[in-house]
Amino acid sequence: MKWIEVYLQEVERRLPEKNREDILLEIQSTIQDMLPENPSETDVKNVLQELGDPVKLAHGYSEKPLHLIGPRYYDLYISLIKLILPIAITVSLITLLAENIIGNVEETSLIGMILSILGKGLWLILSVGMQVFFWITVIFALIERVDFSAEYEESTPSRKAWTPEKLRKVSHTPRKRAIPQWEVYGAIIWTAIWATVYFHADQLLGIYENQGEGMSFITPALNQDVLLSYWPGIVLVIGLEIALALYKLLKKEWSKDVVWFNTIQELLSIGIFVWIITDERLFQSAFINYISDLFQWNSAQVADGLAWRIAAIFIIFAVWNILDGFIKYKKGVKKTKLTNEFSP
C-alpha cells in the first residue's frame, strides 16, 4: 500500500517527536477501519481524500500554534499597535524637540535647525516604530503559546455551529451613542502630548525672537519648578484620562457609567489645572516683563489676565465635554427604547 505509506510519511514529518508513534498508529488504524476488506487503489485514494491534506492533519495534532499571532488575539494585537505606536512616536518627538530646539535655535539658522530635527525625527520614528512592533509582537507570541484555555471557539475543530440565537448574547449599541475608536486613540495621544509638554514646558513654551541668523529662545513662559511641584495632581489627571479612554474602549458606548466617569474626571482635572494656573509663581517674571513692555500693560494685570483667561478656556472646554457626554447618552437612550420594542 504505497499510497498509505507515503501519506503517513508526510504526516510523520510534521508530528511532535514525543507522541509521534502513537499518533501514527491512530491514523493508520483509522485508515484501516475506513477501507473495505480487499481495497483497490481507488478505495485507498478515496479514503485518503476523505482524511484530507496530510499537512493539515498533522497540524491538528500539534501542541503548539503554527502561527505567530493567532485569530484569538490578532484583533487586540493590531488595536494595541495602533494605540501605542502613535503615542510612543508623539512622546519621543516632543522629547526630541525639548532636548534639541533651544541649542539648535541659538547656534544655527532656522533652516539648519529644521533639517537637523527632521533627520533625527525620521530616525527616531523608525527606531521607536520597530521597538514597539517588536516588543508587542514578542509579548503576544508568548501569550499565544502559554494560554491553553479553550474559551476561543473559533480556533477549535469541535466548535458549535453558529445560530441566530447567539445574537441574544450580543448587546446592541445605538449608533448615536457609540464611541468610535479614533476618539479613544485621539484622547490618549492628546494626553501624551500635553503631559510631555507640561514636563518640558521651560524648553518648549516661551518667547522666541528672530535675531537675523535664526530664531532665538529668549525666555521660558512658565516656572518649571512650580509645575513640577504639582506633579501628584498631574499624575492623577493623566491616570484618570487614560483610565477613562480605556473604559470607553471597553464599553464602546456612552453609557451612564461612562458619562459619570467623564464628568468626575473633567471636574477633578479642571480643579487641579485652575489651581496650578492661578498660582502667582507660575509665570516667569522675565516673561511677564516682556509682555508688559511689548503691549505697554501693567505687570500685575498681565499675570492675572493671562491666568484667568487660560483658566476660563479650560473651564469652557470642560463644561462642553461634560454636556456633550450627557447629550450623546440621552440620544442613545431614546434610540434604545425604540429598538427594544422590536427586539426578540
N, C-alpha and C positions, 0 to 999 in steps of 0.2 A: 504493500500500500504506500507507494511513493508519495502520493498526494498528501496523505496524512502525516508522513514523516517530515516532509518539507514544511507543512503548516505548523506542526509542533515546534520545529526548529525555529521558525520565525517568531513564535510566541516566546520560546525559551530565551532567546537573545535579549529580551526586554523585561524579563521577570526578576524580582529581587532574589538574591542568592539564598537567603536563609530558608525560604519556603518554596523554592523553585520546583523541587521534585514532587512535592505534594500537589502543587497546582497543576503540573503537567499530567500527573496521574488522574486528577479530577477531570481535566479537559479530555484526556484520552478516553476515560470511562464514559463521559458524556457523548463523545463521538460514536463509540461502540453501541451505546444504547439507542442512538438515533438511526443507525444503519440496519438494514434488513439482514437476514441470515447469510445470504450469498450476494453481497453487494457488488454491483457493477461500478465501472469508473464513473458513470453518470450519477449513480446514487451517492458516491463519495463526494463528488463535486457539489451536488445539491445540499448535502449536509454541511460542508464547509462554507458554502454560500450562506446558509442559514445562520451559522455561527458568526459570520462576518469577518471583517478585516482583522488579521492576527495582531496588528499593531494596536488597534483599539481594544481588542480583547485582553491583551497583555496590560495595557494601561489601566483597565478596570481592576486589575489585581494589585496595582501599585499602591504602596502605603504612603507615598509622598506625592504632593501635587506636581503635575508636569507642566506647570506654568509659573511664571514669576509672581504675578498678581492675578488671582482668580476672580471669577464673577461675583463672589460673595463680598469682596472688599474693593472691587475695582471702582465703583462709583464714589465711595468715600475717599479712596486714594486720589482720584482725579480732583475731587472737590477740595481736598486739603492742599494739593499742589496749587490750585487756582487761588486758594485763600492765602497761603503762607508766602508764596513766591512774590507777589507784588508788595506785600508788607515788608519782607526782608529786603527787597530791592529799594523800596522807598526809604526805609530807615538808613540803609547803607549810603544812599546818595546824599541824604540830608547830612549825615555824619561827615561824609567826604567834603561837602560844602563848608561845614562848620570848621573843619580842620585845615582847609586849604585856602578859602576865599580871601581871608584878611591878608595873609602873607603874600599871595599872588597879586592882589589888587595893588598893594603898596609897592611891589618890586618890579612889575612888568605892565605892559599895556593891557587894555581890556580884551583885545583880540587874542593876545597870547594867553591871558588867564582863561578865556573861554575854551580855547583849543586844548590847553593843559587839562582842564577839568573834564572836557569831553573825552579825551583819551583815557584818563583814569576811570571815568564813569563807565565807559564801554567795557573796559576790562573788569571792573567791579561787578557790573551786571552779569557778565558771562561767568565770573567766578562764583558769585552768590547763587546764580541760577543752577549751576552744576552741583553745588553743595546741597542746596535744598532738594533738588531732584534725587541726588544720590542717597541722602540720609532718609528721606521719606520712603524711597523705594526699598532700602535695606530694612527699615522697620516693618513695613507691610509684608515684605517677603518672609521675615522671621515670624510674624504673626500668623501668616498663611500656613506655616509649617509646624507651629506648635499648638494651633487651635484645632482640637479634634471634636468639637461639638457638632452635632448633627442638625442644628437649627435651620440651616440653609437648605431648603428642599430642592432648590433649582439645580444643585450640583450632585444630587443623589439619583442613581438609576431607579430607585423604588419610590420616587416621589408620586404623590397622588395627583390625578388629573385635575386641571383647573376647572372649576364650575362657577357659574354666576353667583352662587350662594356666598362665595368668598368675598364678594363686593360688600356684604353686610359688615365685614370687619374693617373696611376702609372708610375713614372719616372723610366727609365731603367738605372741601374748603371753598366758600364763595369767592369768586374772582375779585370782588371789590375789597375783600378782607385779607386776601393772600399777600404774603410778604415775599417779594422776589429776591432771589439770591444776590443779585447785584447790589441791592440795598444793604444787605448784611455785609458783603465784602467791602462796599464803599465805606460803611461805618467803621469797620476795623482799620482800613487803610487810613481814614481820616484821623482816627485815634493815634495811629503810629506816627503820622505827620506832626500833629500838634504836640504830642508828647516829646518827640525828638527835638522840635524847635524850642519847646519850653526848657529843656535841659541844656540847650546850646544857645540860649537867647542872646547872651552877651557877644556871641560870634556871628550872629545872623541878623539880628534886629538892631537898627541904629541909623545913624546919619552917614550917607555916602556922598562924596563930592568929586566932581571931575576936576582934576588938577593938571590938565594938559596931557600927561603921559598915560592917563587912565583914571579909573575910579579909585578913590581912597576912602577907607573906613575911618571916619572922624571920631565918632564916639558911640558906644552902645546906648540903647534907649533904656534898658532895664538893668536893675541891680541883680546880678546872678545870685549873690549870697542870699538876698531876700527871697528870691524864687525857690532856692534850694531849701530854705528854712521851712517851707510849706510842703515838703515832699510827702509826709504821710497823707495829707489830703489829696494831693495829686495822684498818688499811688491808688488811693481809694476810688477816685474818679476813673482812672484807667481801668481798674479791675471791674467796676460797675459797667462801664461801656462795653468791655469785651464780654462780660457775662451776659449783658442784655443782647448783644449781637448773636452770641451762641444760642441763647434761649429762643431768639427769633428764628434762627436756623433750624432749631429742633421743632418748634411749634408750627412754623410755616404760615401762620395767620395771626391777625390782630385779635387775639382772644382777650378776655377780661384780665387774665393774669399778666399778659404781655403789656396791656395798657397801663396797669397799675405799676408794674415794674418800671416801665418807661417814665411814668410820672414821678416816681420816687427818685429814680436816677437823675432826671433833669433838675428836680428841686434841690437835691443834695449837691449836684455839680455846680449849679448856678450860685448856691450859697457859698461854696468854697471859692469859686472864681471871683465873686464880688468882694469877698473878704480879702483876697490877695490884691485885687486891682485897687481897692481903696486904701491900701497900706501906704502911708506917707513916704516910706523909704523906697518904694518900688522903682520910681523913675530916677535915673541918674541926673544929678544936678547939672552936669555939663550938657545933657540933652535938653533939659528944661530951659537953661540959659540960651542955648542955640535957637530953640523955637521962639523964645521971648524976643530975642534980638531980631529974628527974621520977620516976625509979624508985629513987632512993637507992642507986645502984650505984657501984662504983669506976670511975674514968675508963679506966684501963688494961684492966679487964675488959670494959667496953663496947666499946672499939675492937677488941680481939682476938675477943670473942664475935661481934660483927657480921661481921667479916671472914671468920671460918671458917664461920659459919653460911651466909653467902651463897655462899662457895666450895663448901660441901657441897651446896647446892641445884644449883649449876651442874654439879658432878660427877655428881650423881644423874641429872639430865636428859641429860647427855652419854652416860652409860653406857646409859640407856634407849634413846636414839636409835640407838646402835650395835647393841645387841641386837635392836631392832625391825627394823633393816635386814637382819640375818642371818636372823631368823625369817621375814620375808617372802620372802627369796631361797630359803630351804630349802623352804618350802611350794610355791613355784613350781617348783622342780626336781622334786619328786615328781609334780606335776601334769603337767609336760612329759614325763616318762618314760612316763606312762600314755597320753597323747595321741599320742606318737610311734609307738606300736605300730599305730595305725590310720591314720597319715598315708600319702599316696600314694607 
